[in-house]
C-alpha cells in the first residue's frame, strides 16, 4: 500500500533511486572496463 507522497518526497525518492542505479551501473562499467583492459593488454 503506497501512502500519498508530497511532490518533495517523490523527488527525493526518485533521486535516491537514480543515485543507487548510477552507482550500480558505474560499478558494472568499471568491472567491464577492467575486464576488457586485462584481456586486450
trRosetta pair geometry for C-beta under 8 A, 3 or more apart (Angstrom, degrees):
i j d omega theta_ij theta_ji phi_ij phi_ji
2 5 7.7 -55 169 -21 98 101
5 9 4.1 -127 -171 89 103 122
5 10 4.9 130 111 -57 128 81
5 13 7.0 -30 -164 -8 164 141
6 9 4.8 95 52 6 76 102
6 10 7.1 -139 94 -5 40 87
7 10 5.5 -56 -150 36 33 115
7 11 6.4 35 153 -22 67 103
8 11 5.7 -53 -151 33 32 111
8 12 6.4 30 153 -17 65 105
9 12 5.7 -53 -148 37 32 111
9 13 6.2 35 153 -22 65 107
10 13 5.6 -56 -148 36 30 113
10 14 6.2 28 156 -18 66 107
11 14 5.8 -56 -147 38 29 109
11 15 6.2 25 156 -17 66 108
12 15 5.9 -57 -144 39 28 108
12 16 6.2 30 156 -20 64 107
13 16 5.9 -56 -149 35 27 110
13 17 6.4 27 153 -18 62 107
14 17 5.7 -56 -151 37 31 113
14 18 6.3 32 151 -20 66 106
15 18 5.5 -52 -146 37 34 113
15 19 6.3 38 153 -23 66 102
16 19 5.7 -50 -147 32 32 112
16 20 6.5 32 154 -17 64 104
17 20 5.9 -55 -151 36 30 110
17 21 6.3 30 152 -19 64 108
18 21 5.6 -56 -147 38 32 112
18 22 6.2 33 154 -21 67 105
19 22 5.7 -54 -147 35 30 111
19 23 6.4 32 154 -21 64 104
20 23 5.8 -53 -150 33 31 112
20 24 6.5 29 153 -17 64 106
21 24 5.8 -56 -151 37 31 111
21 25 6.2 24 155 -14 67 108
22 25 5.9 -57 -143 41 30 106
22 26 6.1 33 156 -23 66 107
23 26 5.8 -55 -147 35 28 111
23 27 6.5 30 153 -20 63 105
24 27 5.8 -56 -154 33 30 111
24 28 6.4 28 151 -17 65 106
25 28 5.5 -51 -147 37 36 113
25 29 6.2 38 153 -22 67 104
26 29 5.6 -52 -145 36 31 112
26 30 6.3 29 156 -17 65 106
27 30 6.0 -56 -146 37 28 107
27 31 6.3 31 153 -20 63 106
28 31 5.7 -55 -150 35 30 113
28 32 6.2 28 153 -18 65 108
29 32 5.7 -57 -148 38 30 110
29 33 6.1 31 153 -21 66 106
30 33 5.6 -49 -143 36 32 112
30 34 6.3 34 156 -19 64 104
31 34 5.9 -57 -151 36 28 109
31 35 6.2 28 152 -20 64 109
32 35 5.5 -56 -147 37 31 114
32 36 6.2 24 158 -16 67 107
33 36 6.0 -57 -144 39 29 104
33 37 6.1 25 158 -17 66 110
34 37 5.9 -57 -142 38 27 107
34 38 6.3 29 157 -22 63 107
35 38 6.0 -57 -151 33 26 110
35 39 6.4 15 158 -11 63 110
36 39 5.9 -59 -145 41 32 105
36 40 5.9 24 159 -17 69 113
37 40 6.0 -57 -136 41 27 106
37 41 6.0 18 166 -14 65 115
38 41 6.5 -66 -143 39 21 101
